[in-house]
Amino acid sequence: MVKAYPEADANIIGLLRRKGDIVCHDAAARIVELEKKIAELTTDLYERDMAMQNESEALGSAEIAAAKLEQEYAALKEAITAAYKILMSGDGPYEACRTLREAMERSGDAGK
């Protein structure tokens, strides 16, 4: 990071401008130009940093959501497989409901 000394720069610019020499005047103008460029770049860097931070947070949220969807998909797949097995087993309705309930409890979806 560039360390800036605005008070010292202002004094130097004032001294260079008072000198009256064209080279000194150009040097003072260049210092002012560079100070502005540093301010612009600092602002741009800050904005990019904030954008990257926001993207990182969004990516983390998306990864959490994807993991949750994968878990829900696995639970649904297990419940469908259990339901299919129940239907194909020929057990009575009470046994079928009990088996399905057990499968739902194992998948963590018993309350739904």
C-alpha positions in Angstrom: 0.0 0.0 0.0 1.3 3.4 -0.9 1.8 5.6 2.2 0.6 9.1 1.5 1.5 12.3 3.3 -1.1 14.9 2.1 0.2 17.7 4.2 3.8 17.3 3.1 2.6 16.9 -0.6 0.7 20.2 -0.2 3.7 22.0 1.1 5.9 20.6 -1.7 3.4 21.6 -4.3 3.2 25.1 -2.9 7.0 25.4 -2.8 7.3 24.2 -6.4 4.6 26.5 -7.7 6.1 29.6 -5.9 9.5 28.8 -7.5 8.1 30.1 -10.8 10.2 27.6 -12.9 8.3 25.8 -15.6 9.9 22.5 -14.5 8.9 23.0 -10.9 5.4 24.0 -12.0 5.2 20.7 -14.1 6.4 18.7 -11.2 3.7 20.2 -8.9 1.1 19.4 -11.6 2.4 15.8 -11.8 2.2 15.4 -8.0 -1.4 16.5 -8.0 -2.1 14.1 -10.9 -0.5 11.2 -9.1 -2.4 12.0 -5.9 -5.7 11.8 -7.8 -4.6 8.6 -9.5 -3.8 7.0 -6.1 -7.2 8.1 -4.8 -8.9 6.5 -7.8 -7.0 3.3 -7.6 -7.6 3.1 -3.8 -11.4 3.5 -4.4 -11.3 0.9 -7.2 -9.4 -1.5 -5.0 -11.8 -1.1 -2.2 -14.8 -1.6 -4.5 -13.3 -4.8 -6.0 -12.5 -6.1 -2.5 -16.1 -5.6 -1.4 -17.4 -7.3 -4.6 -15.1 -10.3 -4.0 -16.3 -10.5 -0.4 -19.9 -10.4 -1.5 -19.2 -13.1 -4.2 -17.5 -15.2 -1.6 -20.4 -15.0 0.8 -22.9 -15.8 -2.0 -20.8 -18.8 -3.1 -20.8 -20.1 0.5 -24.5 -19.7 0.7 -24.9 -21.5 -2.6 -22.7 -24.4 -1.4 -24.8 -24.7 1.8 -28.0 -24.8 -0.3 -26.5 -27.4 -2.6 -25.5 -29.6 0.2 -29.0 -29.3 1.7 -30.6 -30.2 -1.7 -28.3 -33.2 -1.9 -29.5 -34.4 1.5 -33.1 -33.8 0.6 -32.6 -35.7 -2.7 -31.1 -38.7 -0.9 -33.9 -38.7 1.7 -36.5 -38.6 -1.1 -34.8 -41.3 -3.0 -34.7 -43.5 0.1 -38.4 -42.8 0.7 -39.4 -43.6 -2.9 -37.3 -46.8 -2.8 -39.0 -47.8 0.5 -42.4 -47.0 -0.9 -41.7 -49.1 -4.0 -40.5 -52.1 -1.8 -43.6 -51.8 0.3 -46.0 -51.8 -2.6 -44.2 -54.8 -4.1 -44.1 -56.7 -0.9 -47.8 -57.4 -0.7 -47.9 -56.5 3.1 -51.1 -55.1 4.5 -51.7 -51.3 4.9 -50.7 -51.2 8.6 -47.3 -52.9 7.9 -46.8 -50.7 4.8 -47.4 -47.5 6.8 -45.1 -48.6 9.6 -42.3 -49.5 7.2 -42.8 -46.2 5.3 -42.8 -44.3 8.7 -39.5 -46.0 9.7 -37.9 -45.0 6.4 -39.0 -41.4 6.9 -37.6 -41.4 10.4 -34.3 -42.6 9.2 -34.2 -39.9 6.6 -34.9 -37.2 9.2 -38.2 -36.3 7.5 -40.7 -37.8 10.0 -42.5 -34.6 10.8 -43.4 -33.7 7.2 
